[in-house]
């Protein structure tokens, strides 16, 4: 399971010495005396190549030996986040683990239908569904302890200092590389005859928004001047939590992710913020412009047009603090001051227009 686990079912009158070693970190050796009916588990919850030896305390004879090898065995990977962006960023690591270890891979995500068609060798199950006869299990997520500190027992590195996709690779013991997930692309007709650009302005907290009050209007006016229709893909519609869409945009027609993907598939460009729609656009293959001061540029996919605030501006709070998702107006450095949300307020419409112009 997640962490090496061993339960002793031996003679009630014997004592045993259990020795667990990390084959890639020789300095880590966990050793404990146990009796029948007791168990031992390593503190690590991420991938480690373990070697386990059990000795008799009576004569020091070796009674049991096992070295980690999941080839042809059932391995279960569970995604702890239901976020669209997290899921798209992490799924490639699951396939890389399957290919490296030649195991029978079982994976639970909240968006299984996006992947089944293109990952036929992964068995997708619903979150909470029981998977039987497992050799190993790993959980992919962004983990904190109760005191708010990062939980290194579940991931050997701090995700705040890495691209969003990397924790999945680190937890699974893989070298990191940016890989686009293979998603189901619906074979649907184009819904708009004229060239168009998609935008996604809404997000799950105000810090993720482009908080320049004129920014979106300036960009949409420019796009319409260039002859493009502009389609708003955010499911929240034109107004949400005090944020309004710019004039002159078309709202998404009724439909789920399949409809959104179809719009992206035929779009000239997508412009969004740090939300799942930007990750979906990237995965679909649409040229993606991502506007964010909430995160540092290394946090998202590198294959995009990344808009970041000018130097000297407060930024990157997501990569410096633990996000309080219950506080819509979370701004840990400057809340209720004139500098609140300056990271994106000071990104100009002209800056975005200059960045996207070569791709139109």
N, C-alpha and C positions, 0 to 999 in steps of 0.2 A: 504494500500500500504506500501512501505518501510517508516516506521514512522507512528505514529498515526495521522490521518488527519480527520478533521471535518469541514464541511461547514454548515453555519447557513442559513436556508431558512425559517425564521419566519416572524413575523409581522414587517413591516418597521418602526413602531414607538416604538418598544421595544428594550431594551438592555438586553444582556444575560451574565451570568458569566459561563465560561467554566473552569472546573477543571479536569486535567488529572494527574493520579497517576500511578507510577510504583509499582505494588503489591509486587515485590520482593525487592525493594529499597525504604522503607518508607520515606526516606529523600527527594526523588525527587517528587515534586509536581509542575506542571505547571498550572498557573492560569491566565486568561486573560478576560477582558471585551470586548465583540464583539457586532456588530449589524448585522441585517439581510443582507445577501449578502457577509459577510466576512467569512474568514476561519482561521483555526489554525492548525499548524502541529508541532509535537515534533522534536527536532533536531536529535534524534536517528534514524539511518537507519538499525538497526539490531533488532533481536527479543527481545521484551519486553512484559510482560503480563500487558497490560494497562487496567486501569479502567477510564471511561469517564463519567462525570456528567455535565449536563447543567441546570443552575438555572435561574429563572426569576429574574431580578434585581428589579422588582417592589415589589414583595412580598417574594422573596427568596424560592419560591416553586421549587421542582425538576421537570423539564420538560422532561429530557432524561437521561437514564442510560444505559451504556454498559460495559461489562467486556469481555476482549479478550477470544474468544473460536472459534477455527477454525475447530472443529470436523465437518466432513461431508461438509466442505466448500472448495472452490477452492483456493489453495495457489500456487503461481508461484515463482519459484526460477530460476534466470538467472545467468549463469556463465559469468563473464566479461573477462575471459582469454580463448584463443583458444589453449593454450599450452597443449600438451599431458600429461605431468607430473602433472600439476595443476588439470586437469580434472579427472585423475585417483585418485588423492589424495582426491578430494573434493566430488566425487559422493556418497560415502557411507553415508555422513552426510545428504544428501537429503532423502535417504531411512530411516535413523534413525528418522528424523523429521516426515516423513509420518507415520511411525509405532507408534511413541509416541503420535501424535495428531489425528490420525485416520482421516486425511483430504484427499481430492482429490488433489493429487500432480501433478503439471505441471512443467516441467523442460526444460530449453533450454541449450544445450551444443553444441560445434562445432563437437562433435564426437558421436552423438546420436546412430548411428548404432552399436557402441561397446556395448551398454547397453540394448537396447530394449528387446532382447530375455530373459534376466535374471531379468529384473525389469518390469514385466507386469502391475503392479499397478501404475506405473508412466507414465504419458502422456508426451512423449518427443515431443518438437516442435523446429523448427529451430530458431536460434537467429534472432531477429527482427520481428518474426511472432507474430501477436496480440493474446493475451489471454483475453477472455471476462469474465465478472461476477466474478471478483476476490475479495476475502475477504482480502488477504494479499499478499505482494510481497517482496522478499528479493534478494539482489544482492551479489554474492560471488566473491570476488576478493582481490587483494593486493592493498590497497588504500593509496594514498598520497594526500596532499593538494598542491595547486599551488606553495607554498613556499618550497616544498620538505619535509616538516614535515609529519609524519604519521597522517592519518585522523581518529581520534578516534570516529567521529560521525558515521562512517560506520562499525567499528569493535571495540569492547571495549578493545581489547588487541593488542599489536604490533606483527605482524606476524614474524618480524625478530628475535624475542626471542622464537620462537616456531617451532615445526615440521610443514612442509608445509601443512599437512592435517588439522591442528588445526583451522585455521581461519574460515573454513566452519562450524565447530562445534560451535565456539564462536559466529559467526554471527547468527546462528540459535538457540542459547540458549541451547546447548546440552553439556553434559559431554563428554570430548574427550577420545576416544580410537582409536588405530590404527586398521583399518578394511580394508581388501583387497576388492577392487571392484570386482563384478562379471562381467566378460567380455565374449564376444562371442569367443569361441575357435573353429576354423574351424576343421572339421573332414577330414583332408587331409593326404595323405601318406607322410611318411618320405622321405626327398629329398636326404639325404646322408646316405649311408649304414654304414660307419665307425663312431665310436664315435667322437663327435665334440664339440667345445666350440665356443660360439658367443662372438663377441666384438663390442663395439660401441665407437669409439674414437672421433667423431666429436660433436660439440656443437655450441651454438649460440653466444659465445664470447670466446676470447682466455683464459680468466681467468678460464673457466670451463675445459679446456684441461688438460691432463696429460703432463706437459711441460718438463719432463725429456726426453732429446733427445734420450736416449738409452732404456727407460723403456719398451715401447711396443715391441721392437725387442727382448729384453731379455725374456719377458714373452711368446711371440709367439714361440721362439726357444725352450723354456722349454716345452710348450704344445705339440709341434710337436715331441720332443724327447720322451714324454710320450705316443705318439701314437695317438694324437688327430688332426683332421683337425681343422682349425680356420676359421670361417666365419665372415666377416665384414658386419654388418647389417646397418650401417649408410648410409642414402640415398645419402649423398654427395659423396660417392665413395672413391677412394683411395687418392685423393688430394682435399684439400679445405682450402682456405685462408692461404696458406703456410704450411699447415700441411699434412704430408704424412703417408699413412698406412705402417705398417711394411711389410717386405718381407715374402712371404709364406702364405698369407691369400687368401681366396676365397671371391669374392664379392657377395653380395646378388643378386639373380636372379630378373628379372623384376617382380614387383608386389607391391601391397599396404600393408596396415597393416595386412591383412589376411595372406599374405605370411610371414611377419616378425613374427607374432604370431606362425605360424606353425613351423618355424625354432626354436623359443624359446621353444616350447612345447616339442621338441625332444632333446634339447641340454643338455649336462652335466652341463653346467655352462654358465653364462653371465658375462662379465667384461666390465664395462662402466664407464662413468663420470657422472657429475650432469646434466643429460639430460632426456628427455622423454623416451628414450629407456630403461634406468635403471628402471624407474617406470613401463614400460610395461612388462619388464622381471619379476619383482616382482609380478605384477598382474597376470601374466600367470602361476606363480608357479615355474618358473625356479630359481634355486639357483643364487643369484645375488651378485656380487662384485662391489662396487661403490667406485671409486677413486675420492676424492675431497679435496682440501684445500680452495677452493673458499667459501665453506660453512662449518659451524660447524657440527659435526656428528649428533646433535639432529635435524638438519633441514630436513633430509630425513627419509625414512622408517627405523625402528629399526631392522626389520627382514631381515638383509642383512650382508654381509661381508664388513665392512666399513673401508676403507683405508684413514688415515689422516696423515699429516706431523708430523715429530718428534717435541718434545717440543722446545720452543725458536724460532720457525719459524713463521713469519707473516702469518696469516690465517684468515678465516671467514669474509672476506670483505663484502660478500653478507648479512651477518647478522649484519653488523655494519654501512653500508652505503646504499644509494639508488643507485641501479645499473643504469648506463648510457648505455642503450641498443644501443644507436647510436654510441658508441665508442668501436670498436672491441677490442682495446688494453687496455680497462679499467683496471687499477690497481691503486686504489686510494691512496695507501700508498707509492708505490715505482716505479711508472711509469718512464721509461727512466733512471733507475739507475741499478746498478749490482744486486739489490735484486728483480727486477721485476719478478713476477710470481714464487717467491721462494717457495711458499706454495706447489706447485706440482713438481717443478724442483727437490726438495730435497726428494721426495718420490722415493725410489729406486725400481728397478725391483725385487731385492731380497726380499724386504718387501712385495710386492704383491705376489710373488711366495710362500713365506712362509705362507701367509694367505690363499691362495687357495688350497695348496697341500692336506690338509685333506679331501677335497671334490672331489678329482679326483680319 
